[in-house]
Amino acid sequence: EWSRYFLQGKFVQMRLWVLRSAGLGVLGCVALALVMSVVLPDVLRLWLGRPTFMVPLTTILCFSGYLAIRVWTDTHAIALMSANQTRWLMFTVLLQVLVTLPAEVILGRAFGANGIVGGLIVGFLLTATWMLPYRFYQQRL
């Protein structure tokens, strides 16, 4: 759909479609986090057969937040690829690696699994989460 809008020169429609898709995806992640917070312990008990195995709420929230950030970011990455803006995307990914890796190591050592996910979140928030939408909305497609 996005490529078609781009090829037809319907840039306003493309931007609205991207914004709507990203927003709905993030809302879906929030809804999923709420559901998982309630049902995950029962699902794991049923699946694993161990009633004592529990996933902390903080872990569920960390992964849900990371997923929401990824939906937002990846939606804009796909839109940039649809507009053939891959050079900016490659630069952003390289910068993101340079930020994320140390953040994962530092936070992982301090907070375990939640820290590793926190490092991913920090890396995305400091780079791709704002850089890709900025590039997408500021350019004259």
C-alpha positions in Angstrom: 0.0 0.0 0.0 2.7 2.5 1.0 4.8 1.9 -2.2 1.6 2.4 -4.3 1.0 5.8 -2.5 4.6 6.7 -3.1 4.6 5.8 -6.8 1.3 7.7 -7.3 2.6 10.8 -5.5 0.0 10.5 -2.8 2.4 11.6 0.0 -0.2 12.9 2.4 -2.1 9.6 2.2 1.2 7.7 2.7 2.0 9.7 5.8 -1.5 9.2 7.3 -1.4 5.5 6.5 2.0 5.1 8.3 1.0 7.2 11.3 -2.3 5.2 11.6 -0.5 1.9 11.2 2.1 2.7 13.8 -0.4 4.1 16.3 -2.7 1.1 16.0 0.3 -1.2 16.4 1.3 0.6 19.6 -2.2 0.4 21.0 -2.3 -3.3 20.2 0.9 -3.7 22.2 -0.6 -1.9 25.1 -3.7 -4.2 25.0 -1.5 -7.2 24.7 0.5 -6.1 27.7 -2.7 -5.8 29.8 -3.9 -9.3 28.7 -0.6 -10.9 29.3 -0.3 -9.4 32.7 -3.5 -11.2 33.7 -3.4 -14.5 31.8 0.3 -15.3 31.3 0.8 -17.0 34.7 -2.1 -19.3 34.0 -0.9 -20.0 30.5 2.6 -20.8 31.7 1.3 -23.1 34.4 -0.9 -24.9 31.8 1.9 -25.1 29.3 4.9 -26.0 31.5 3.0 -27.9 34.2 4.9 -26.0 37.0 2.6 -24.0 39.2 5.6 -22.2 40.8 7.0 -20.7 37.6 6.1 -17.1 37.4 7.1 -14.2 35.1 7.5 -11.0 37.0 5.2 -8.2 36.0 8.2 -5.9 35.4 9.5 -8.4 32.8 6.1 -8.5 31.0 6.0 -4.7 31.0 9.6 -4.4 29.8 9.0 -6.8 26.9 5.6 -5.1 26.1 7.3 -1.7 26.1 10.0 -3.0 23.8 7.5 -4.5 21.5 5.5 -1.2 21.3 8.7 0.7 20.5 9.7 -1.9 17.8 6.2 -1.6 16.2 6.5 2.2 16.0 10.1 2.1 14.7 9.7 -0.8 12.3 6.6 0.8 10.8 8.6 3.9 9.9 11.6 1.8 8.7 9.3 0.0 6.3 7.9 3.3 5.1 11.4 4.6 4.5 12.2 1.5 2.5 9.1 1.9 0.5 10.3 5.4 -0.4 13.8 4.0 -1.2 15.5 5.8 1.7 17.8 2.9 2.7 21.0 4.9 3.3 19.4 6.8 6.2 18.1 3.5 7.6 21.6 1.9 7.5 23.1 4.8 9.2 20.5 4.7 12.0 21.0 0.9 12.5 24.8 1.4 12.8 24.4 4.1 15.3 21.8 2.1 17.2 24.2 -0.8 17.6 26.9 1.5 19.0 24.4 2.8 21.6 22.5 -0.5 22.4 25.4 -2.9 23.0 27.0 -0.9 25.9 23.5 -0.2 27.3 22.6 -3.9 27.3 25.9 -4.9 29.0 25.7 -2.2 31.7 22.0 -2.6 32.4 22.1 -6.4 32.0 24.8 -6.7 34.7 22.8 -4.5 37.0 19.3 -5.8 36.4 19.5 -9.2 34.7 17.1 -10.0 31.9 15.1 -6.8 32.6 18.3 -4.8 32.2 19.0 -6.4 28.8 15.6 -5.5 27.6 16.1 -2.1 29.2 19.3 -1.7 27.2 17.4 -2.5 24.0 14.8 0.1 24.9 17.4 2.7 25.7 19.2 2.0 22.4 16.0 2.3 20.4 14.8 5.5 22.2 18.1 7.2 21.7 18.3 6.4 18.0 15.8 4.8 15.7 12.6 5.5 17.6 12.9 9.2 16.8 15.4 9.3 13.9 13.3 7.2 11.5 10.0 9.1 12.0 11.9 12.4 11.9 13.5 11.4 8.5 10.2 10.1 7.2 8.1 13.2 8.1 10.7 15.9 7.4 11.5 14.8 3.9 9.6 15.8 0.8 8.6 12.4 -0.4 
